[in-house]
Amino acid sequence: MRTFVVGASVLLSLSGCATTGTQRPVEAHAAPAKVVELAGALKPFAFLLGTWDAAGGGTPGASAGTFTFQPDVQGQVLVRRNESSTPAGIHEDLMVLYLPTPDAVRASYFDNEGHVLQYAAHAEDSPASAEFVTDEGRGGPRFRLSYRLNADGTLNVKFEIAPPGAEFRTYLEGTARRR
């Protein structure tokens, strides 16, 4: 017997039929939604949970996309998946937030352009905000990604770049709405 998750809350079990080799539904029932609490220093990032639709612009031109923040590994990590469209094409990335120590948050970032970045991450409860900044002294530009939750439930998103020895400048900026 194999068990599949269908949608977010329905389990469907299938068993193979011995004579035909086909599969037939054996049991279907609603399962409670799995609630995962973020661990320790990840808790202040909870305002980012869910699916967001975003639009904005900047150096590469107008952009639109969707990103998600979902807990994983029993709340020990927070995973962001992002896909956006710009005039240059489709951009996809994955970022995994984790706890190297109980009171520190780091993030590893990977994208379809071959970038791999390591961020120090920090979040505040009031106002709800989060900032990811790459480490200094790695020999290239630095990057900063920030989120700020507005009173109307929208999210301001800003991505900045600082060439070596220079200040951060906005590369992309936009607004996101939770689905």
C-alpha positions as CSV (number, residue, x, y, z in Angstrom):
1,M,0.0,0.0,0.0
2,R,1.2,3.5,-0.8
3,T,0.0,6.7,0.8
4,F,0.0,10.0,-1.0
5,V,-0.7,13.5,0.2
6,V,-3.3,15.2,-2.1
7,G,-3.6,18.9,-1.7
8,A,-2.9,20.1,1.8
9,S,-5.2,18.0,3.8
10,V,-6.5,14.9,2.2
11,L,-4.7,11.5,2.4
12,L,-5.5,9.0,-0.3
13,S,-4.3,5.4,0.1
14,L,-3.9,3.2,-3.0
15,S,-3.3,-0.5,-3.2
16,G,-2.4,-2.6,-6.2
17,C,-4.9,-5.0,-7.6
18,A,-3.3,-8.4,-8.0
19,T,-5.1,-9.5,-11.2
20,T,-4.9,-6.3,-13.2
21,G,-1.9,-4.4,-11.8
22,T,-4.0,-1.3,-11.6
23,Q,-4.5,0.8,-8.5
24,R,-7.8,1.6,-6.8
25,P,-8.7,3.9,-4.0
26,V,-9.0,2.1,-0.7
27,E,-9.5,5.0,1.8
28,A,-9.9,8.7,1.6
29,H,-10.3,11.0,4.6
30,A,-9.6,14.5,5.6
31,A,-6.5,14.9,7.8
32,P,-5.9,17.9,10.0
33,A,-3.5,20.5,8.6
34,K,0.0,19.9,9.9
35,V,1.0,22.8,12.1
36,V,4.7,23.3,12.5
37,E,6.1,25.8,14.9
38,L,9.4,27.5,14.0
39,A,12.2,26.7,16.4
40,G,14.0,29.2,18.6
41,A,15.5,32.2,16.8
42,L,13.5,31.3,13.6
43,K,10.2,32.3,15.4
44,P,10.4,36.1,14.6
45,F,10.4,35.1,10.9
46,A,6.9,33.6,11.2
47,F,5.3,36.7,9.7
48,L,6.8,35.6,6.3
49,L,5.0,32.2,6.3
50,G,2.8,31.5,3.4
51,T,2.5,32.2,-0.3
52,W,3.1,35.7,-1.6
53,D,2.4,37.4,-5.0
54,A,4.9,40.2,-5.7
55,A,5.4,43.0,-8.2
56,G,8.1,45.6,-8.4
57,G,10.9,47.0,-10.4
58,G,14.4,48.2,-10.5
59,T,17.6,47.9,-12.4
60,P,16.5,44.9,-14.5
61,G,13.1,46.4,-15.2
62,A,9.6,45.5,-14.1
63,S,9.2,42.2,-12.4
64,A,6.4,40.0,-11.0
65,G,6.5,36.7,-9.2
66,T,5.6,34.4,-6.4
67,F,7.5,33.3,-3.4
68,T,6.8,31.0,-0.4
69,F,8.2,30.6,3.1
70,Q,7.5,27.2,4.6
71,P,8.9,25.5,7.7
72,D,10.6,22.2,7.2
73,V,12.5,19.6,9.2
74,Q,10.0,19.9,12.2
75,G,10.5,23.7,12.3
76,Q,14.3,23.6,12.5
77,V,14.6,25.3,9.0
78,L,12.6,27.8,7.0
79,V,12.6,27.3,3.2
80,R,11.9,30.2,0.8
81,R,11.2,29.3,-2.9
82,N,11.0,32.2,-5.3
83,E,10.2,32.5,-9.0
84,S,10.0,35.9,-10.8
85,S,9.8,37.2,-14.4
86,T,11.8,40.2,-15.5
87,P,12.6,41.4,-19.0
88,A,15.8,39.3,-18.8
89,G,13.8,36.1,-18.2
90,I,12.7,33.8,-15.4
91,H,14.6,33.9,-12.2
92,E,14.3,31.0,-9.7
93,D,16.0,30.7,-6.3
94,L,15.9,28.7,-3.1
95,M,17.0,30.0,0.3
96,V,17.2,27.8,3.4
97,L,17.2,29.5,6.9
98,Y,18.8,27.4,9.6
99,L,20.1,27.7,13.2
100,P,23.9,27.1,13.4
101,T,23.5,28.0,17.1
102,P,20.4,28.4,19.2
103,D,20.5,32.2,19.0
104,A,21.8,32.8,15.4
105,V,20.1,32.4,12.1
106,R,22.0,31.9,8.8
107,A,20.6,31.4,5.3
108,S,22.1,29.6,2.3
109,Y,20.9,30.9,-1.1
110,F,21.0,29.2,-4.5
111,D,19.7,30.4,-7.9
112,N,19.3,29.4,-11.5
113,E,22.1,31.8,-12.5
114,G,24.7,29.8,-10.4
115,H,24.9,32.2,-7.5
116,V,25.5,30.7,-4.0
117,L,25.4,33.1,-1.1
118,Q,25.6,32.9,2.6
119,Y,23.6,35.3,4.7
120,A,23.4,36.3,8.3
121,A,19.7,36.8,9.0
122,H,17.9,38.8,11.7
123,A,14.2,39.4,12.3
124,E,12.2,41.7,14.5
125,D,8.7,41.3,15.9
126,S,7.7,44.9,16.1
127,P,7.6,46.1,13.4
128,A,7.7,42.7,11.7
129,S,10.8,42.8,9.6
130,A,13.6,40.6,8.4
131,E,17.0,41.4,7.0
132,F,19.5,39.1,5.2
133,V,23.1,40.4,4.7
134,T,26.0,38.6,3.1
135,D,29.3,38.4,4.9
136,E,31.9,41.0,4.5
137,G,35.4,40.2,3.2
138,R,34.4,37.5,0.7
139,G,36.0,39.5,-2.2
140,G,33.0,40.5,-4.2
141,P,29.9,42.6,-3.9
142,R,27.7,42.4,-0.8
143,F,24.0,41.8,-0.9
144,R,21.1,42.7,1.4
145,L,17.5,41.4,1.2
146,S,14.9,42.9,3.5
147,Y,11.2,42.4,4.2
148,R,8.9,44.7,6.2
149,L,5.3,43.9,7.0
150,N,3.0,46.9,6.6
151,A,-0.2,47.6,8.6
152,D,-2.4,46.6,5.7
153,G,-0.8,43.1,5.5
154,T,1.4,43.8,2.4
155,L,5.1,43.2,2.5
156,N,7.8,45.6,1.3
157,V,10.7,43.7,-0.3
158,K,14.0,45.3,-1.2
159,F,17.1,43.7,-2.7
160,E,20.3,45.9,-2.5
161,I,23.9,45.5,-3.8
162,A,27.1,47.1,-2.5
163,P,30.2,46.9,-4.7
164,P,33.4,46.3,-2.6
165,G,34.1,49.4,-0.5
166,A,30.8,51.1,-1.4
167,E,27.4,51.6,0.2
168,F,24.3,49.5,-0.6
169,R,22.1,50.7,-3.5
170,T,18.7,49.4,-4.3
171,Y,18.7,46.9,-7.2
172,L,15.0,45.7,-6.9
173,E,12.1,46.9,-4.8
174,G,8.5,45.8,-4.7
175,T,5.4,44.9,-2.7
176,A,3.9,41.5,-2.0
177,R,0.5,40.3,-1.0
178,R,-0.2,37.1,0.8
179,R,-2.6,34.7,-1.0
